[in-house]
């Protein structure tokens, strides 16, 4: 799992960021993530659709 629960990530298609709320293993080499986006929406994404919000330093939600 690349992004643990509480990680701050962004979608590859844009600048929106969000928090990893839950993770789901999809076999031995892949994970899926349920994300709460900054705009209040939620959605599920495969690992390859996401990046760290800050490529220089992985960030975690302050409550973690």
C-alpha positions in Angstrom: 0.0 0.0 0.0 1.6 3.3 -1.2 -0.8 5.7 0.6 -1.8 4.8 4.2 -5.1 6.0 5.7 -4.8 9.8 6.4 -2.4 10.5 3.5 -3.0 13.7 1.6 -3.1 12.9 -2.1 -4.1 14.6 -5.4 -5.6 13.2 -8.5 -3.4 13.0 -11.6 -6.0 14.8 -13.7 -5.9 18.0 -11.7 -4.9 20.0 -8.7 -7.7 18.9 -6.3 -6.3 17.3 -3.1 -8.0 15.0 -0.6 -7.5 12.6 2.3 -7.3 8.8 2.1 -10.2 7.7 4.2 -10.0 3.9 3.5 -7.8 1.5 1.6 -8.7 -1.7 -0.3 -6.3 -4.3 -1.5 -6.9 -5.5 -5.0 -4.6 -8.5 -5.3 -0.9 -8.7 -4.4 0.3 -5.7 -6.4 -2.5 -3.2 -6.4 -4.6 -1.1 -4.0 -7.7 1.1 -4.3 -8.4 4.1 -2.2 -11.5 5.9 -1.0 -10.8 9.6 -1.0 -12.5 12.5 0.7 -11.7 15.5 -1.6 -11.3 19.1 -0.4 -14.6 20.0 -2.1 -16.5 17.6 0.1 -17.0 14.9 -2.4 -15.9 11.3 -2.0 -14.7 8.8 -4.6 -12.8 5.6 -5.1 -9.6 5.5 -7.1 -6.9 3.0 -8.1 -3.4 3.7 -6.9 -2.1 4.6 -10.3 -4.7 7.5 -10.5 -3.2 9.3 -7.4 0.0 11.1 -6.4 1.3 12.6 -3.2 -0.1 16.1 -2.7 3.5 17.3 -2.2 6.0 15.3 -4.3 8.9 16.5 -2.1 7.4 15.4 1.2 4.5 13.0 1.8 1.9 14.6 4.0 -0.7 13.2 6.4 -3.9 14.6 7.7 -3.2 16.4 11.1 -5.6 14.1 13.0 -3.5 11.0 12.2 
